[in-house]
Amino acid sequence: MKAFRFKTIVSILYIFFSALILCLFSSVVFRTQQEISVEENRTLQKVPSFTITGFLNGEYQSQMENSIGDQLLWSSQIKYGVKQFYNHLTGAVSSLQKTHPAEVEPSEKNIVQNEDENVQIDKGRYVYKEVVADKIYKLDDSGYLVEKPHAPEEYCFELYDPAMLARVTYPKYLFFIMSSESADFNDLHKYKTLDYIKTKMPMTGYSELTYNSFDEYKRYFYQTDHHWNYNGSYHGYVKIMQMLEGDDVEVVKPVSSHTYDAVFEGSYARDNLLRCANQKFHVYLFNLKPYKTYVNDVEKEYGFRSWYVSDDDFPHKVYSNHYGLYYGDDRAKVVYDFNQPEKESILILGTSFTNAVNELIASHYNKTHVLDFRHYREWYGYDFDVQNYMTENKLSKVVIIGNISSLGYRIKKED
């Protein structure tokens, strides 16, 4: 009898919550469907139109399933509520364990001379204080959130099909961004990540964004986000262009900079519902010639930079993803057309790291195609082949831009 009552209660609860979700979703009939999620920085799936073809190939069902989560009334609040509960639960479990294996007692500050470069580096002075699970850490009391570093040998570099890349006969380049997940701030020369990547991804040329101290890292990266900031992305752009066109290349220079009156809680803070940043969102401004952008083959504005009108007129939500909103969200394909037929056209492969440098690089060429492997197959329905794509679109060189987790995926997880 007790088992029967329990099953009955479970069934009633299931019916209740199913009906609640259906009601929240059905309210879309009486309100405007949302275009984007400011908090998550992505385009939301609208309720799809029914077609026989879409139903038979499963595309309609997939889009409908995604739209339920995206267009559900109060979906963002529900997602963050669940995340908040998970964080509290994780914190409670961690406090019960009363152990902090992530904390490492700092040794005395030891200044070491780097043999390869005439600079001094700090060794043995930083403590990684765990924040959530084994991924995101507070670095001492600096106010910075970072990822725990891992050796490149723990990664498999096959996100870009090695056989497919090997078939490319055009000049191919790789720009590596040394984000915190490949940088041990107690010994920044502990991992020779780019050297290892070179053995796995043979290219025509390489370059990287690197640094020799935590203070230098702070100049290039956001306080609570994995992306490079305005200074880091510009520094990366200069190095990328020098890699592609030589040290004498004439780069675009900022005409001014602007600080918006908004504290930028980045991806590390947003994903874990932390409120620990104090940096305001700052950008460089450039004077580029007019150009057109085509997003997934449709001519339209890329990104939401037009929302950033003045110091206090911009998206104001606490967890607004200012990096993604200002520079552009992640799409399968974005084409920049600067209408310079006397110049060559190129291909950029990357993830959200490229969004901040796309237009700067593109200003040097006629057309620049920017593709994100993560979304290409989903959008176009077939695998991407660099050689064929470059030939069909008359592109002359390709550059891959990314950090370690956008070039490979970690396979060694026993720690």
N, C-alpha and C positions, 0 to 999 in steps of 0.2 A: 504493500500500500504506500509506504514512504517513497519507494522508487517511482511509483506511478505519479505521486504528487510532485516529486522533483522534476520528472519529465514534463509534466503539465506546466509547471512554473517556467521551466526553460523554454517550452514552446510558446507560451504567452509572451515572455520577454522577447523572444526572437521575432514574433509577429509584430509586437509593439515597436521595436527598433526598426524593423523593415518598413513598417508603415510610416514611421517618423522620417526616415531617409527619403522615402517616396514623396512625402508631403513637401519636404525641404527642396527636393529636386524639382517637383512639379511646379513650384512657385516661379520657375523660369518663364512660364507662359505669361505671367503678369508683370514681369520686370525685364529690363535690358540684360542680355547676356554679357558677361565680362570678357574683355579682350585680353588683358594681361593680368598677371599676379605681380604686384609691386614687390611684395615680400620675397617671392620665390624667383623673381626675374625670369619669367618665361611666358610664352604665349599660351593662353588657355584654349582647350579644345571646346568648340561650340557644339551644340546638339547637331549631328549631321543630318543631311537630307537623305531620305531613303531612296536607294536605287537597286534594281535587280542585280546589276553587275557588282556593286559594292557589297551586297548581301552574300552573293555566291562566292566571292573571293575572300570574305571575312573582314574586309576593310570597314564596312559599316558597323559591325559588331564591336570591333576594336575601338573605333572612334566614339561610339555610344558609351562604352565602358569608361573611357577616359573622360568623357563629358560629364558623367555622373559625379565623379570626384571633383572636377574643375568648376562646374556650374552649381554645385550644391550650395544652398543658402548657408552663409557663415562657414564655408569650407575652410578658409584660412584660420578662423578662430578655433575651429574643431581640431585642425592639424596641430596648431600650436598648443592647444590644451593637452592633447595626447602627448606631445613632446615634453611639455612641462611636467606632466605626471611621471613620464619615463625618467626625466632628469632627477626628480625628487626621489624616485625609487632607487636609481643608481647611486645617488648620494647617500641614501640610508644604508644600502648594502656596503658601500665603501667604508662608512664610519664604523659599521659593525666589525669589519675585518681588522680594523686598527693597525693596518700595515700600509706602508706607502713605498712599494718597491721602486716607483718612478723617481723618488727623491734621491739625489746623489749629493752627499756632502761636498761643498766646494773645497778644493785644495787651495793652497796659497797661489796668488796670482803669479804666473810664470810667463815672462815675455820671451818668446822664441823668435829667432831670426829665420825667416823663410829662405831656403837656399835658392829657389827658383826666381823669386821676386825680391827686390830690395825694400821689403816692408816688414813691419813688426806685427805679429798676431798675438792675440790673447789666448792663453791655454789654461784650462782648469779653474774657471771662476764662476760658471753658471750652473744653476740648479733648475732642473725640469720638474715643475710641480703639476701633478696630474689634475686635469679638470673633468674630463669625461672619458670613460673607458680607457683604451690604450692609444688614443689617437691625438687628442688635442691637449696641449700643456701650456701652463703659464710659465714664462721664462723668468725666474726669480721674481722680483717685484717691479719689473720693468713696465708692466701694463700691456705687454705683447703676448699674444697667443700664437703658438707655433705647433707644428707637427713633430712627432718624434722621428728622428732621422734613422734611415736604414741603409745598409750597404747596397750598392747597385747589383751585386751578385744575387740579391734576393728577388730581383725582378726579371720577368720574361718580356723581352722587347719584340713582341709580335703583334702589337695593336695595328701597326702598319705592316701588312703582309710582306715578309722579307723577300719572297720570291717575286712578288709584284714589283717591289722597289728595285730589285736586281735587274729587272727587264727595262728599266728606264734608261734611255740613251741620252737624254738631255742633261745638262748640268744640274746637279741636285745638291742642296745645302741643308744643313741642320743647325738651328740656333737653340742652345740649351739654356734654360733658366734655372739657376740654382736656388730653388725655393727652400723653405725650412726643412722639408722632409728629406732632403739630401745634404743637410748641413748640420754637423755637430758643432755647436757654438763653443764647446770646450776644446775643439781641435778642428778648425775649418779645413784642414788639409788631410783629414783622416780618410775621407773617401775621394778617390779619383774618378768621380762619376762619369764625366765626359770621356775620359780615356777608355773607360769600360764600354760606354755606349758606342764608341768608334769601332770596337771589335764586333759589335752586333749589328750596326747599321752603317755599312760602308757608303760614304758620300763623297762628293767632289770637294766640299769644303765645310769647315765647322767654325763656330764661334760660340761664346757663352756670356751670360750675365753672371758675374761672380763678385765676391767681396772678401775682405781680409779681417773683418771684425764685426761684432754684433752692431756696433754703432753705424757702420757702413750699411749693414743689412737694413737698419731702420730708415735709412735714406731712400731705399728702393722699394720697400714693401709696406702695405697697410698694417696698422696695428692689430686688427682682428680679422684680416682677410688673407687668403692665400695668393691673391693677385698682386702683381707689381703696381705701384702707385704712379702718379703722374711723372715723377722724376725717374723711377725705375724703367717705366715703359719708354720714355724718351731716350734714356741712355741705351736701352735695348735696341730701339729703332736705329740709332746712329751706328751701333756695332753691326746690326744686320745689313745696313746699306754698305758699310765698309767691307763686309764679307762678300756681298753680291757684286759691288762695283768698284772696289778698291779704296784705299785710304784717302785718296784725293777727291772722293765724291762730294758734291756740294749738297749738304743736307738742309732740310727745312728747319728754320730756327723759330722758337716761340716769339710772338710779338708782345705777349703779356701773359699774366696768370690771373686766376680768380679763385677766391675762397668763398664757398657757400656756407651760410650759417646753419650747417647741419653736421651733427656728430655721426660719423659713418660706422655703424655696427656691421662689420663684414660677415663673411660666410661662417667663420668660426663662431662668432657671437650669435648670428641668426640661427644656425643649425642647432645650437645648444641653449638658446634663449638666455644668453648672458648679456648683461648691460655693463660693460667694462671699458668701453672705448672713450677717449676724449679728443681724438683727432677729428678735425673738420674736413669736409670734402673739398679738395683743392685740385685744380686742373690748369694745364697750359692752354693757351689760345694761339691759333695759327692762322695765317692769312694764305689760304690755298685757293687756287683757281676753281671755278665752278666745275662740278662733276655730277654724273648720274650714278645711282645705285640700283641694282636689280636684286631683289631678295627672292630666292627660289624662283627665278625667271620672271618675276613681276616687278616692273619699275615702281619703286616706292622709297620713302625715306627709311634709312636703316637706323634703328635705335630711337631713343626718345629725348634727344638732346634739346629739342625745341621746348621741352617741359621746364628746362632750366633757364628761366627768364632773368632773374636777378638774385641778389643776396638772399632774399627771403621769399622768392616765388619759385618753388620747386617741390617735388614730392616730399611730404612731411611725415610719412609714417615712420615709426621708431626703427623698424627693420627694413626700410627702403634700401634696395640694392643699388646704391648710387653708381657703382662701377658698371653694372650691367645696363642700367637705364641710360646713363650718359653715353657710354661707348657703344652700346648695342647688345642685344641678347644673342643667344646661340642659335644659328640657323644652318641648314644643310649647305646652302650656297649663297654667297653674296658676291656680286660682280661690281667692281668700280670701273667706270668709264670716264677717263679724263680727256678723251678725244685728242690724243696726241699720236696720230698715225705714223709719224716719223720715228716713234720710239717702239720698243719691243713690249710684249705682253707676258705676264708671268702668272704662276700658280703659287698660292700660299695654302699649306695644310696645317691645321692646328685646332685648338679648342678656344675657350674664352680668353686665353692670354693674348691672342692675336687682335682681339677687338679694339684694344687701345692703340694699336700701331697700324692697323690696316690702311687707313686713309693716308697716313704719312708715307708709308711704303708705296702705295698706289700712285701717289702724286709724281713719282719718278718714271711711270710707265704709261703706256696707252691704255690697256685694260689689265686689271688684276682680278683673278678669280680666287676667292677665299672659300675653302671647303672644310667642313667639319665632319670627319669620318663617323662620329657618334650618331649623327642624324641623317647622313646621306642615304644609306640603304633604306631607312625607315621612310624617308620622304619620296625617293625615286624608285624604290622597289627592286634595286639590283646593286650588286657589288661595284665598287669604284676601282677603275684601273688607271693609274697615273699616265702611263705611256699613251694609251688610246685617247684619254681626255686631252692631253697636251697636243697631240697631233690634230685632233678634230677641231680644237679651238685656237690653233696656231700660237701656242705658248712656247717660250724659249727656255725658261728655267723654272725650277721649283724649289721652294724653301719650306722646311718643316720647322715649326716653332712650338716649344713646349717644355714643361718641367718633367721630372722623372715619371710621375704618375699619368701624364698624358702621352708619354712615349712608350710606356710599358705598364705591366700590372704586377703587383707583388704576389709571389707564390709561396714565400717562406713565412709562415705565420705562427711559429710555435711559441714566440715570446708573448 
